[in-house]
Amino acid sequence: MISEIFMLKKNMKFFIIFLFFIITLVKSHRDVAETDVAHSDVAVLQDYNKWTTAIRSLLDNKTLSSECSKQFDELFKNGQADLWNFFDATSKFPWSGLAVSSYADFGNYPQCMQINHIYSGGRIKGKYCVFGLAIPSLKADLSNINVDDFFKLSVCMPDACSADDFNKIIILPLFNDQECHTQDDLDEYTPGDKAILVVLSIFAVILAVSTSYDVYLVKTGKKSSHPLFLAFSVYTNCRKIITTTKKNREQIQIFNGIKSISIAWIIAGHGFNGWLVNVANYDYVKIEQRAITFFYASGAQMAVDSFFFMSGFLLAYLYMKQKNKPLSIQLKTLPYSILHRYIRLTPALAMVYFFQTTIIKHMNDTPVYYALNKRVIETCRTHWLSFFLYLQNYVNYDDVCVIPSWYLSADMQLFIIANIILIPLSVILAKSSKNFKLVMGICWTLNILFTVLPLAARLIWTEYDNPYDTHSRIIDYSIGIMMGIYIRETKSSKYLVKSKIVNFVIWIIVLTSMGACAILYQEVVYSLRYSQTVQAFYYSFSRPIWCLGLSWITYSCYHGYGGIVNWILSRPILQITAKLSYCMYLVHGIVLTLVSTQFSTRLTFSHYNAFKSWCAFFIVTLGFSFIWTLTFESPLVIVEKYVFGGRAHSKKQRHADNNNKGPKTA
């Protein structure tokens, strides 16, 4: 017992000594921290004193512009608090984590925007210049300037001061006033903004009236006196979107799944760019971007090829259904087909254009958002003609208005080319079914030609770098056309691969090849370890391999041999996202910009955080596209069908009504 008491006292002694050591260590750490904070505060005050001294000197020498001098005089006399806010809201250099974070600092944007000093001579507003100051980093090459290699700082100054005034204060180059704005600039509504608000109000009224009329008809059991009265009904159009159909031999159900996966993949790929705006571990992001494990984002390029393949397939698949039409009729309907395609795509796209150039700038209030949106407005107003003529991917490929719209330019061009190709092929097939092999031979010849020519172009014109060109992607459309014709003409034929083992082996080869295409894109293009020649060969052969893989998946699933792949891609719920995929593609850029530019503080990148962001992007884009489809796509498609096929439609409807003995069902 005595020994136990002795040991307890001994242990207690050591415990008290240890506790005293910890308290002393914590206190010393706190003292050091307080000392560091004190030193930091002193350094800031010293910088503030230098800043005010420099301004006073310029005021004494009358170096600044008269209006700028007038505002600074007032601030020195009666606005010391606001004078401090101007200094405090401006970026400080260097900042914490400078070696690894993004080369950008926003200062304190809200603090600058809230400055509103009122005096007898008027008022002084905060004027914010995003990335107004550029300081070269150690990586910067002044003989070949790259903005990414400069530290970019933001500046807050009185609204009457110009970039030239601020240059005199800090004796460093300041960007021009185009990147500067006040709260008044954000609050200002231009005539264009007001006009689009009026247009949106008109759409809202029409939607409300049409929907109310539709609901009234449903409640009373009456019929509409005119089909256009229900064109804008949210009730009817919403039902069309969420209604799923059963499988039938005429539909390619797996395309719903491919569309859904492709648009989700594209959102993931584009969403990564948002992390480059203001991230705390910028160097880590750049390293990860070049790692082969990052293919899940960079491989989204292949999703675009999937869309081109499906467009070519569906065009040929439907075109060959009416191959027996005379050549003269096909030639006459070609302009109509192009016009129909233009009207089908343009309304929803046009509203994106008007949104981007008008009221969208009022939907967010952050420094990067304002600067980016201002550039988008300038670009779109400069290149509006090529935008609406679907020529951007060649005319102004280095300055595209609404970047995702390049795909629609290429798709429109490929649609026209494909129709020109399909006319002679349909004539050949219409003459005799024995010409099927000849048509397939022509298609294979075109596929080889469309693979070799872009490769030759890349090898010859090495300095030509157009990431949006059509001729590099015509192979996707061409293989789609070939497969569309093949499926249409062999619908009643049996599945060619009878052995389950052979079928399984082909599936493994196809999926492995397609996976390799996605992974190698990351390795060949982003790793920066390969020459332009290697990249040219990759670009030229990865696309046909990918599309041939899609051809096998389509063929095998169409005949019911796709197994779990067919089951997944044919889920009924994917029909909904497939119907929304066009508007999802149109508006996802707006969503990504709104979300990724709302942060003024630095974020930390990780693959988990990127996944969470993608989930948010996808859900918000899905909801936004639902509204866009109901407002600008579905109603105008109905109107277009009635205007260009109204008489035929009316006759068919009257004939159906006369022969319809039973009750009308939805």
C-alpha positions as MATLAB code, in Angstrom:
seq = 'MISEIFMLKKNMKFFIIFLFFIITLVKSHRDVAETDVAHSDVAVLQDYNKWTTAIRSLLDNKTLSSECSKQFDELFKNGQADLWNFFDATSKFPWSGLAVSSYADFGNYPQCMQINHIYSGGRIKGKYCVFGLAIPSLKADLSNINVDDFFKLSVCMPDACSADDFNKIIILPLFNDQECHTQDDLDEYTPGDKAILVVLSIFAVILAVSTSYDVYLVKTGKKSSHPLFLAFSVYTNCRKIITTTKKNREQIQIFNGIKSISIAWIIAGHGFNGWLVNVANYDYVKIEQRAITFFYASGAQMAVDSFFFMSGFLLAYLYMKQKNKPLSIQLKTLPYSILHRYIRLTPALAMVYFFQTTIIKHMNDTPVYYALNKRVIETCRTHWLSFFLYLQNYVNYDDVCVIPSWYLSADMQLFIIANIILIPLSVILAKSSKNFKLVMGICWTLNILFTVLPLAARLIWTEYDNPYDTHSRIIDYSIGIMMGIYIRETKSSKYLVKSKIVNFVIWIIVLTSMGACAILYQEVVYSLRYSQTVQAFYYSFSRPIWCLGLSWITYSCYHGYGGIVNWILSRPILQITAKLSYCMYLVHGIVLTLVSTQFSTRLTFSHYNAFKSWCAFFIVTLGFSFIWTLTFESPLVIVEKYVFGGRAHSKKQRHADNNNKGPKTA';
ca = [
       0.000    0.000    0.000;
       2.837    2.367    0.948;
       4.644    1.548   -2.320;
       1.508    2.329   -4.321;
       1.154    5.723   -2.566;
       4.813    6.424   -3.284;
       4.390    5.590   -6.987;
       1.265    7.766   -7.177;
       3.100   10.752   -5.680;
       6.002   10.163   -8.079;
       3.706    9.987  -11.100;
       1.814   13.058   -9.918;
       5.104   14.931   -9.709;
       5.991   14.053  -13.288;
       2.450   14.927  -14.413;
       2.659   18.401  -12.815;
       6.052   18.991  -14.432;
       4.682   17.871  -17.840;
       1.567   20.061  -17.427;
       3.735   23.072  -16.545;
       5.857   22.400  -19.666;
       2.779   22.288  -21.914;
       1.364   25.516  -20.452;
       4.722   27.234  -20.920;
       4.951   25.975  -24.525;
       1.426   27.140  -25.382;
       2.039   30.534  -23.776;
       5.300   30.988  -25.664;
       3.593   29.962  -28.929;
       0.822   32.497  -28.236;
       3.390   35.190  -27.521;
       5.178   34.389  -30.782;
       1.877   34.463  -32.677;
       0.936   37.780  -31.123;
       4.369   39.108  -32.002;
       3.945   37.912  -35.618;
       0.540   39.569  -35.829;
       1.952   42.733  -34.369;
       4.791   42.707  -36.892;
       2.249   42.055  -39.667;
       0.092   44.963  -38.526;
       3.130   47.222  -38.406;
       4.121   46.175  -41.933;
       0.634   46.949  -43.248;
       0.609   50.351  -41.559;
       4.024   51.103  -43.003;
       2.767   50.217  -46.488;
      -0.291   52.402  -45.928;
       1.878   55.337  -44.869;
       4.075   54.912  -47.958;
       0.967   54.780  -50.144;
      -0.573   57.938  -48.661;
       2.788   59.742  -48.780;
       3.120   58.948  -52.478;
      -0.383   60.260  -53.165;
       0.223   63.467  -51.165;
       3.398   64.064  -53.155;
       1.530   63.646  -56.436;
      -1.208   65.989  -55.227;
       1.362   68.619  -54.276;
       2.998   68.324  -57.698;
      -0.404   68.331  -59.422;
       0.560   65.177  -61.301;
      -2.800   63.425  -61.054;
      -5.800   64.369  -63.180;
      -7.959   67.178  -61.779;
     -10.978   64.992  -60.945;
      -8.819   62.317  -59.336;
      -6.947   64.968  -57.313;
     -10.240   66.487  -56.188;
     -11.473   63.159  -54.839;
      -8.208   62.356  -53.033;
      -8.182   65.847  -51.460;
     -11.649   65.198  -50.065;
     -10.644   61.785  -48.740;
      -7.568   63.178  -46.960;
      -9.648   65.931  -45.359;
     -12.905   64.196  -44.460;
     -12.702   60.549  -45.489;
      -9.817   58.846  -43.720;
     -11.898   55.717  -43.141;
     -12.755   55.425  -46.840;
      -9.159   56.237  -47.777;
      -8.109   53.245  -45.686;
     -10.763   51.108  -47.418;
      -9.293   51.958  -50.832;
      -5.890   50.782  -49.654;
      -7.205   47.788  -47.738;
      -9.351   46.507  -50.634;
      -6.374   46.512  -53.023;
      -4.372   43.272  -53.408;
      -1.230   42.948  -51.305;
       1.920   41.355  -52.612;
       3.260   38.850  -51.707;
       0.389   36.793  -50.317;
       0.423   33.512  -48.394;
       1.033   30.396  -50.473;
       2.455   32.437  -53.325;
       4.732   29.623  -54.505;
       1.959   27.075  -55.050;
      -1.326   28.990  -55.412;
      -2.849   30.546  -58.511;
      -1.131   33.657  -59.837;
      -4.111   35.848  -59.008;
      -5.497   37.824  -56.107;
      -8.823   39.635  -55.897;
      -8.134   41.902  -52.950;
     -11.420   42.590  -51.158;
     -14.007   43.091  -53.874;
     -17.103   43.684  -51.686;
     -15.190   46.204  -49.579;
     -14.276   48.203  -52.684;
     -17.783   48.073  -54.153;
     -19.330   49.285  -50.875;
     -17.304   52.508  -50.739;
     -19.733   55.398  -51.171;
     -18.335   58.632  -49.737;
     -20.877   61.466  -50.015;
     -19.782   65.084  -49.675;
     -20.859   68.552  -50.800;
     -19.098   68.189  -54.150;
     -20.789   64.885  -54.986;
     -19.851   61.345  -54.050;
     -16.838   59.072  -54.369;
     -17.442   55.464  -55.408;
     -15.080   52.545  -55.249;
     -13.655   51.630  -58.662;
     -12.437   48.035  -58.894;
      -9.954   46.835  -61.504;
      -9.833   43.053  -61.651;
      -6.308   41.802  -62.355;
      -5.366   45.409  -63.026;
      -1.782   44.952  -61.891;
       0.676   42.497  -63.431;
       3.980   41.479  -61.822;
       6.222   38.993  -63.667;
       7.011   35.755  -61.848;
      10.288   33.847  -62.055;
       8.752   31.773  -64.878;
       7.894   34.825  -66.970;
       9.670   35.348  -70.275;
       9.484   39.056  -71.054;
      10.532   38.433  -74.665;
       7.517   36.151  -75.156;
       4.852   37.353  -72.733;
       2.396   34.791  -71.382;
      -0.206   36.226  -69.001;
      -0.325   32.928  -67.089;
       3.254   33.555  -65.904;
       2.416   36.892  -64.266;
       1.106   37.567  -60.786;
      -2.200   39.350  -61.325;
      -3.353   41.756  -58.630;
      -6.604   43.649  -58.292;
      -6.813   47.361  -57.530;
      -9.338   49.629  -55.787;
      -9.301   53.366  -56.507;
     -11.671   56.377  -56.514;
     -14.024   56.274  -59.480;
     -12.685   59.514  -61.017;
      -9.133   58.137  -61.207;
      -7.945   56.517  -64.408;
      -5.409   53.800  -65.055;
      -2.882   56.506  -65.867;
      -3.435   58.085  -62.438;
      -2.801   54.810  -60.677;
       0.342   54.185  -62.724;
       1.780   57.363  -61.249;
       0.997   56.219  -57.712;
       2.600   52.778  -57.857;
       5.014   53.303  -60.786;
       4.013   49.942  -62.287;
       2.089   49.158  -65.488;
      -1.676   48.992  -64.967;
      -4.068   47.397  -67.402;
      -6.422   49.735  -69.222;
      -9.727   50.946  -67.808;
     -11.692   48.291  -69.676;
     -11.206   45.904  -66.741;
     -12.404   48.506  -64.197;
     -15.937   49.100  -62.965;
     -18.003   50.648  -60.176;
     -21.252   49.572  -58.552;
     -23.092   51.918  -60.919;
     -21.762   49.929  -63.894;
     -23.210   46.749  -62.387;
     -26.575   48.359  -61.682;
     -26.915   49.948  -65.130;
     -29.449   48.378  -67.504;
     -28.729   49.094  -71.163;
     -31.438   49.290  -73.864;
     -30.442   45.755  -74.864;
     -30.951   44.529  -71.297;
     -34.389   46.117  -71.171;
     -35.321   44.710  -74.579;
     -34.488   41.129  -73.586;
     -36.444   41.575  -70.352;
     -39.450   42.601  -72.445;
     -38.985   39.526  -74.673;
     -38.760   37.256  -71.626;
     -41.874   38.856  -70.182;
     -43.737   38.177  -73.437;
     -42.604   34.536  -73.351;
     -43.742   34.262  -69.730;
     -47.187   35.653  -70.543;
     -47.606   33.336  -73.550;
     -46.526   30.331  -71.470;
     -48.976   31.254  -68.722;
     -51.898   31.784  -71.119;
     -51.198   28.630  -73.147;
     -50.791   26.515  -70.011;
     -53.977   27.906  -68.449;
     -55.910   27.169  -71.646;
     -54.482   23.635  -71.733;
     -55.454   22.945  -68.120;
     -58.950   24.292  -68.837;
     -59.305   21.867  -71.771;
     -58.159   18.950  -69.626;
     -60.633   19.827  -66.881;
     -63.575   20.297  -69.250;
     -62.721   17.491  -71.667;
     -62.845   19.829  -74.649;
     -60.499   19.972  -77.670;
     -58.302   22.846  -78.722;
     -59.645   24.946  -81.590;
     -56.115   25.349  -82.983;
     -52.910   23.314  -82.371;
     -50.764   26.433  -81.926;
     -52.797   27.441  -78.872;
     -51.151   24.576  -76.978;
     -47.654   24.984  -78.421;
     -46.413   26.911  -75.381;
     -48.257   24.867  -72.780;
     -45.890   23.929  -69.960;
     -48.290   21.167  -68.951;
     -48.288   19.385  -72.325;
     -44.620   19.952  -73.142;
     -43.561   18.833  -69.683;
     -45.523   15.609  -70.112;
     -43.788   15.016  -73.440;
     -40.386   15.375  -71.775;
     -41.016   13.102  -68.794;
     -43.035   10.491  -70.706;
     -40.977    7.443  -71.642;
     -41.726    5.012  -74.454;
     -41.328    1.277  -74.741;
     -38.720   -0.345  -76.928;
     -39.439   -0.833  -80.607;
     -37.364   -1.826  -83.607;
     -37.546    1.631  -85.159;
     -35.845    3.402  -82.251;
     -32.203    3.147  -81.203;
     -32.815    3.132  -77.453;
     -29.160    3.012  -76.406;
     -28.606    6.457  -77.916;
     -30.532    7.870  -74.955;
     -27.908    6.437  -72.639;
     -24.994    7.509  -74.820;
     -26.364   11.066  -75.012;
     -26.842   11.219  -71.242;
     -23.371    9.906  -70.454;
     -21.788   12.139  -73.090;
     -23.356   15.367  -71.803;
     -22.426   14.447  -68.221;
     -18.854   13.803  -69.376;
     -18.693   17.129  -71.216;
     -19.877   18.971  -68.097;
     -17.159   17.215  -66.084;
     -14.484   18.173  -68.605;
     -15.511   21.812  -68.864;
     -16.151   22.049  -65.132;
     -12.482   21.461  -64.413;
     -11.586   24.797  -66.010;
     -13.364   26.531  -63.153;
     -10.698   25.264  -60.776;
      -8.027   27.230  -62.610;
      -9.600   30.587  -61.719;
      -8.622   30.900  -58.058;
      -7.169   27.827  -56.393;
      -4.852   27.568  -53.381;
      -2.890   24.577  -54.735;
      -2.503   25.725  -58.340;
       0.783   23.858  -58.916;
      -0.835   20.615  -57.770;
      -3.714   21.170  -60.197;
      -1.320   21.692  -63.116;
       0.553   18.499  -62.202;
      -2.675   16.521  -61.905;
      -3.884   17.954  -65.197;
      -0.935   16.303  -66.945;
      -1.240   12.992  -65.064;
      -2.727   10.045  -66.916;
      -5.239    9.503  -64.085;
      -6.930   12.747  -65.090;
      -8.411   11.179  -68.227;
     -11.867   11.205  -66.649;
     -12.020   14.949  -67.368;
      -9.798   15.417  -70.417;
     -11.303   12.391  -72.155;
     -14.540   14.343  -72.476;
     -13.298   15.215  -75.965;
     -14.431   11.739  -76.983;
     -17.976   12.545  -75.853;
     -18.157   15.185  -78.583;
     -17.178   12.525  -81.130;
     -20.053   10.407  -79.812;
     -22.517   13.201  -80.575;
     -21.158   13.594  -84.111;
     -21.435    9.831  -84.650;
     -25.046    9.748  -83.454;
     -25.968   12.751  -85.619;
     -24.591   11.068  -88.737;
     -26.196    7.741  -87.830;
     -29.686    9.142  -87.222;
     -29.573   11.296  -90.343;
     -28.707    8.319  -92.571;
     -31.035    5.957  -90.694;
     -34.030    8.230  -91.280;
     -32.978    9.354  -94.765;
     -32.797    5.801  -96.113;
     -36.339    5.196  -94.939;
     -37.464    7.320  -97.904;
     -34.755    6.320 -100.374;
     -37.286    5.493 -103.084;
     -38.152    9.143 -103.621;
     -37.154   10.402 -107.098;
     -33.855   12.248 -107.396;
     -35.634   15.456 -108.401;
     -37.692   15.400 -105.192;
     -34.609   14.803 -103.061;
     -32.809   17.730 -104.670;
     -35.815   20.007 -104.197;
     -36.188   19.098 -100.522;
     -32.481   19.652  -99.750;
     -32.831   23.426  -99.131;
     -35.894   22.754  -96.995;
     -33.976   20.180  -94.940;
     -31.183   22.676  -94.301;
     -33.684   25.398  -93.387;
     -35.521   22.984  -91.100;
     -32.250   22.126  -89.368;
     -31.383   25.796  -88.962;
     -34.755   26.660  -87.448;
     -34.592   23.572  -85.240;
     -31.261   24.581  -83.682;
     -31.306   28.365  -83.704;
     -34.083   29.615  -81.354;
     -32.674   28.047  -78.180;
     -29.137   28.990  -79.244;
     -30.180   32.551  -80.072;
     -31.594   32.989  -76.572;
     -28.234   31.893  -75.157;
     -26.605   34.571  -77.303;
     -28.980   37.292  -76.099;
     -28.612   36.154  -72.498;
     -24.823   36.246  -72.736;
     -24.775   39.712  -74.273;
     -27.376   41.350  -72.032;
     -28.875   40.529  -68.656;
     -26.621   37.658  -67.611;
     -24.095   40.188  -66.307;
     -26.620   41.088  -63.602;
     -26.911   37.497  -62.356;
     -23.632   37.493  -60.436;
     -21.537   40.101  -58.660;
     -17.950   38.895  -58.493;
     -14.782   40.362  -60.032;
     -13.859   37.503  -62.364;
     -17.438   37.091  -63.550;
     -17.649   40.738  -64.566;
     -14.357   40.604  -66.476;
     -15.155   37.320  -68.246;
     -18.667   38.380  -69.152;
     -17.429   41.687  -70.529;
     -15.084   39.843  -72.879;
     -17.867   37.489  -73.945;
     -20.094   40.463  -74.773;
     -17.354   42.089  -76.860;
     -16.623   38.829  -78.693;
     -20.271   38.054  -79.420;
     -21.055   41.544  -80.668;
     -18.026   41.415  -82.949;
     -18.744   37.966  -84.399;
     -22.543   37.904  -84.381;
     -22.789   37.142  -88.103;
     -20.537   34.070  -88.046;
     -22.359   32.966  -84.877;
     -25.771   32.900  -86.543;
     -24.397   31.503  -89.821;
     -22.688   28.635  -87.958;
     -19.229   29.523  -89.292;
     -17.402   30.371  -86.078;
     -15.226   27.282  -86.039;
     -13.391   28.617  -89.112;
     -14.015   32.376  -89.324;
     -13.107   33.240  -85.724;
     -12.007   29.953  -84.181;
      -9.532   31.760  -81.910;
     -12.224   34.082  -80.524;
     -15.453   32.067  -80.354;
     -18.664   33.597  -79.034;
     -20.129   31.141  -76.489;
     -17.379   28.533  -76.794;
     -19.614   25.400  -76.765;
     -21.358   26.738  -79.889;
     -18.384   25.682  -82.031;
     -19.877   22.180  -82.001;
     -23.116   23.443  -83.534;
     -21.172   25.210  -86.287;
     -19.386   21.971  -87.145;
     -22.603   19.961  -86.858;
     -24.460   22.267  -89.252;
     -21.649   22.055  -91.798;
     -21.503   18.258  -91.497;
     -25.285   18.052  -91.862;
     -25.099   19.835  -95.222;
     -22.170   17.688  -96.421;
     -23.919   14.504  -95.261;
     -27.100   15.311  -97.194;
     -25.050   15.819 -100.347;
     -23.424   12.405  -99.784;
     -26.687   10.631  -98.956;
     -28.543   11.697 -102.107;
     -26.422    9.620 -104.559;
     -26.153    6.742 -102.066;
     -29.941    6.571 -101.722;
     -30.343    6.625 -105.514;
     -27.904    3.705 -105.853;
     -29.696    1.704 -103.156;
     -33.125    2.466 -104.610;
     -32.183    0.933 -107.972;
     -31.467   -2.491 -106.522;
     -30.917   -4.100 -103.131;
     -27.888   -5.804 -104.688;
     -26.138   -2.428 -104.654;
     -25.897   -2.571 -100.852;
     -22.324   -3.901 -100.957;
     -21.376   -1.169 -103.424;
     -22.748    1.495 -101.053;
     -20.856   -0.035  -98.119;
     -17.706   -0.013 -100.239;
     -18.202    3.674 -101.023;
     -18.723    4.389  -97.316;
     -15.522    2.569  -96.356;
     -13.626    4.473  -99.043;
     -14.937    7.767  -97.678;
     -13.983    6.727  -94.143;
     -10.407    6.027  -95.218;
     -10.280    9.304  -97.124;
     -11.650   11.296  -94.162;
      -9.023    9.697  -91.924;
      -6.011   10.279  -94.156;
      -6.748   13.830  -95.347;
      -6.905   15.455  -91.862;
      -3.714   13.597  -90.944;
      -1.958   14.926  -94.040;
      -3.219   18.434  -93.278;
      -1.820   18.293  -89.726;
       1.554   17.005  -90.933;
       1.884   19.582  -93.728;
       0.501   22.678  -91.981;
       2.049   22.146  -88.559;
       1.495   25.738  -87.436;
      -2.239   25.611  -88.158;
      -3.879   24.950  -84.815;
      -7.662   25.048  -84.982;
      -9.171   22.864  -82.230;
     -12.680   23.329  -83.639;
     -12.238   22.493  -87.330;
     -14.851   20.395  -89.091;
     -12.586   18.415  -91.417;
     -10.942   16.625  -88.473;
     -14.324   15.398  -87.250;
     -16.004   14.490  -90.516;
     -14.827   10.912  -89.919;
     -17.191   10.700  -86.908;
     -20.140   11.713  -89.054;
     -19.035    9.481  -91.927;
     -18.835    6.338  -89.787;
     -22.213    7.249  -88.311;
     -23.676    7.515  -91.820;
     -22.245    4.136  -92.790;
     -23.652    2.476  -89.681;
     -27.032    4.175  -90.080;
     -27.344    2.827  -93.620;
     -26.190   -0.627  -92.506;
     -28.711   -0.911  -89.661;
     -31.553    0.407  -91.846;
     -30.823   -1.997  -94.708;
     -30.179   -5.089  -92.541;
     -32.977   -4.692  -89.987;
     -34.446   -8.077  -90.833;
     -31.079   -9.858  -91.031;
     -29.790  -12.126  -88.289;
     -27.010  -11.217  -85.885;
     -23.708  -12.071  -87.560;
     -21.817  -13.267  -84.463;
     -23.458  -16.495  -83.344;
     -20.808  -17.659  -80.862;
     -21.191  -16.221  -77.347;
     -17.451  -16.527  -76.766;
     -16.601  -14.606  -79.934;
     -19.218  -11.996  -79.043;
     -17.701  -11.616  -75.559;
     -14.162  -11.300  -76.964;
     -15.270   -8.612  -79.433;
     -16.921   -6.691  -76.594;
     -13.709   -6.820  -74.543;
     -11.655   -5.598  -77.514;
     -14.109   -2.784  -78.256;
     -14.360   -1.513  -74.674;
     -10.591   -1.777  -74.174;
      -9.904    0.130  -77.388;
     -12.358    2.887  -76.498;
     -10.930    3.147  -72.987;
      -7.436    3.388  -74.455;
      -8.553    6.233  -76.733;
      -9.808    8.232  -73.742;
      -6.746    7.520  -71.590;
      -4.239    8.150  -74.372;
      -5.798   11.543  -75.084;
      -4.670   12.559  -71.612;
      -1.229   11.032  -72.107;
      -0.504   12.227  -75.647;
      -2.034   15.721  -75.546;
      -1.775   16.911  -71.934;
       1.483   15.332  -70.787;
       3.453   17.541  -73.246;
       5.912   14.690  -73.798;
       5.008   13.950  -77.406;
       5.738   15.708  -80.673;
       3.162   17.264  -82.981;
       3.586   14.312  -85.341;
       2.586   11.830  -82.643;
      -0.354   14.019  -81.684;
      -1.428   14.254  -85.330;
      -1.478   10.453  -85.655;
      -3.381   10.130  -82.387;
      -6.036   12.660  -83.413;
      -6.480   11.044  -86.821;
      -6.856    7.442  -85.620;
      -8.444    7.769  -82.172;
     -11.682    9.176  -83.583;
     -12.357    6.384  -86.105;
     -11.443    3.765  -83.481;
     -13.845    5.367  -81.016;
     -16.659    5.592  -83.564;
     -16.110    2.038  -84.802;
     -16.458    0.990  -81.175;
     -19.751    2.877  -80.994;
     -20.789    1.140  -84.221;
     -20.287   -2.269  -82.635;
     -22.146   -1.246  -79.480;
     -25.041    0.039  -81.596;
     -25.166   -3.078  -83.773;
     -24.877   -5.550  -80.908;
     -27.402   -3.794  -78.671;
     -29.860   -3.289  -81.537;
     -29.990   -7.056  -82.037;
     -30.237   -7.741  -78.301;
     -26.705   -8.994  -77.672;
     -25.455   -6.044  -75.633;
     -25.931   -7.625  -72.214;
     -25.551   -5.300  -69.254;
     -24.348   -2.458  -71.512;
     -27.626   -2.573  -73.416;
     -29.572   -2.762  -70.141;
     -27.831    0.313  -68.697;
     -27.984    2.457  -71.826;
     -31.650    1.612  -72.440;
     -32.986    2.631  -69.019;
     -36.256    4.580  -69.528;
     -35.175    7.437  -67.241;
     -32.309    8.212  -69.620;
     -34.882    9.176  -72.243;
     -35.569   12.292  -70.161;
     -31.951   13.463  -69.982;
     -31.547   12.627  -73.675;
     -34.455   14.942  -74.544;
     -32.830   17.680  -72.477;
     -29.286   17.042  -73.745;
     -29.352   19.762  -76.428;
     -30.337   22.517  -74.012;
     -28.031   21.051  -71.365;
     -25.190   21.510  -73.809;
     -26.285   25.074  -74.571;
     -26.665   26.286  -70.989;
     -23.978   24.318  -69.145;
     -21.418   27.006  -69.955;
     -23.626   29.641  -68.315;
     -24.015   27.482  -65.201;
     -20.289   26.722  -64.956;
     -19.400   30.394  -65.298;
     -21.950   31.515  -62.713;
     -20.852   28.928  -60.152;
     -17.082   28.825  -60.654;
     -16.638   32.618  -60.565;
     -18.670   33.306  -57.437;
     -15.740   32.700  -55.073;
     -13.379   35.545  -54.203;
     -11.386   33.364  -51.796;
      -9.069   30.570  -52.900;
     -10.404   27.032  -53.038;
      -8.430   23.836  -52.522;
      -8.569   21.356  -55.381;
      -8.942   17.637  -54.819;
     -10.537   14.950  -56.944;
     -13.257   14.571  -54.314;
     -14.007   18.305  -54.407;
     -14.043   18.146  -58.202;
     -16.579   15.308  -58.030;
     -18.816   17.308  -55.666;
     -18.615   20.284  -58.007;
     -19.531   18.106  -60.978;
     -22.606   16.795  -59.139;
     -23.706   20.351  -58.425;
     -22.987   21.470  -61.999;
     -24.947   18.561  -63.451;
     -28.010   19.013  -61.237;
     -28.205   22.777  -61.758;
     -27.642   22.383  -65.519;
     -30.382   19.751  -65.677;
     -32.861   22.067  -63.959;
     -31.843   25.087  -66.006;
     -32.098   23.131  -69.268;
     -35.578   21.906  -68.320;
     -36.767   25.515  -68.142;
     -34.882   26.375  -71.349;
     -36.447   23.456  -73.218;
     -39.982   24.274  -72.076;
     -39.570   27.937  -72.980;
     -37.388   28.174  -76.070;
     -37.092   24.737  -77.680;
     -40.238   22.595  -77.473;
     -42.769   25.365  -78.260;
     -40.812   26.715  -81.218;
     -40.310   23.218  -82.645;
     -44.103   22.814  -82.656;
     -44.553   26.210  -84.296;
     -41.942   25.361  -86.946;
     -43.611   22.044  -87.738;
     -46.966   23.748  -88.162;
     -45.644   26.621  -90.286;
     -43.701   24.374  -92.690;
     -46.008   21.372  -92.576;
     -49.233   22.905  -91.395;
     -51.501   21.891  -94.263;
     -50.304   18.322  -94.386;
     -50.528   18.112  -90.624;
     -54.063   19.516  -90.601;
     -55.235   17.046  -93.266;
     -53.720   14.116  -91.376;
     -55.285   15.314  -88.145;
     -58.744   15.681  -89.728;
     -58.414   12.228  -91.276;
     -57.416   10.750  -87.927;
     -60.293   12.485  -86.147;
     -62.809   11.146  -88.693;
     -61.551    7.580  -88.253;
     -61.106    7.703  -84.503;
     -64.027    5.755  -83.013;
     -62.714    5.434  -79.465;
     -61.961    7.977  -76.736;
     -58.948   10.234  -77.147;
     -55.983    9.186  -75.006;
     -52.862   11.126  -74.107;
];
